[in-house]
Amino acid sequence: MIEHLAPRGSGSPLHVHSREDEWFYVIEGELTFWVGGETIVAPAGSFVFGPKGIPHTFLVSSEEARFLLVAEPAGFEEFMRAVGEPAQRLEIPPAATEPPDVAGLTAAAAQFGIEITGPPGIPA
């Protein structure tokens, strides 16, 4: 289980898990999900399921959001450790000044059975 605090526009690239199911619980704010072709607006108190084998993505659609991400079975947390940076404080850090390393993220994801299939954002 991972707790996230994220600003508007944060999210994940479109991806597919081959090893684990993923679920989200929105504590504060609002997220918009795209799961297998369905768009889901999820305000605080919402639960959204992203099953393995089904493409999904999400974006923070409020000013900021706090949410839980759980992946089952365990192992996804190792991917997050490999590509993430632990927060020093419970606050949103300054925006990145460099573009993300898409090739590096895609390669790291593949090592953990995750296929990046598109950019961040809700598909049209």
N, C-alpha and C positions, 0 to 999 in steps of 0.2 A: 504494500500500500504506500502510495506517495501522495503527499499533500502539496498542491500547487497554489501559488498566489501569482496571478498573471494579469498584465494590462490588456486593454482592448487590442484586438488584432493578433494576439498570440495564439498559437495553436500547433498543430502537427501537419506534416505533409500527408497527402493521401497515401495510405499504406495498407498492407495486409499482413497479419500475423499467421504463421504456420504452426506455432507451438502453443499459443495461449489465447484465451478469451480475455477481453478487456472490458471493464465497466467503470463508469464514472458516477459520482454523486456530487451535485452542485451544492455547496454550502452557502455561498454568497455570490451575488451577481447573476450573470446569464451566459450560457454557452450555446452555440449553434453547431449541431452535428450533421454530418452526412454519413449515413450507414447504408451501404448496399443500394444506393439510389434514392433513399428517403431522407429528406431534410427534417430535422427535429430541433425546435427551439426549446431550450431547457433552462428555465429559471431556477432560483434557489429552491431546494427540496426535490429536484428532479433526479431520476436515476436513468442512465442510458447504457445500453449494452452493445458492445462491439465484438461479435463472435469471431473466432479465428476463421480464416478462409474468406471473410467478407471484407471488401475494401471499406475503409472509414477514415474520417478526419474530423477535426473540430476547430472552432475559433472562439475566442472570448468576444462576445458581442455586447457586453456592458463595459463601463469605464474600467473596471477590473473585476476579477472573479477569484474566489477561493473554491477549490474542488478537490475531491479525492479521486485518484486513479488506482484501480486494483487490477492486477493481471494474474490469472490462474491458469496453469500451475506456475509456481515460482520460476524465476529466471530473467524476466523482463527487467527487474531492478538492476541486474548486471549490465544490461544495455544502457540504462539511464546513468549508471556510474561511469561507464566508458565514454559517453558523449556529453555528459552534463558537468556542471560545476556546482558544488554545494553552496547554498546561500550562507552568507556570513551573518545576516540579520533577517528578521521576518519583515522584509519590505521589498518592493519591486526595485531591482537594480536599474541603473541608467541603461538606455537603449544602446544596442551594439553599434559600433562605429564601422565595423567591417561586415560585408555580406557573409551569410553562412557558407560553410564548406559543404556544399551539396554532395560532391563526390565522396568526401570523407564520411559523411553521415550515411550515405547509401551503402558504402562498403562496410561500415560498422554494423549497420542494421542487418545486412545479409549474414553476418557472423552469428546473429542471434535469431535467425529464422524470420526476419521481417523484410518484406519487399516494399521499397518506396516506389509507388506507382504514379505519383503526380506531385505537384507543388502544394504548399499550404493554401488553404482557401476552400470554400464550398463549391464543388463543381456546378457548372450551369446546366 
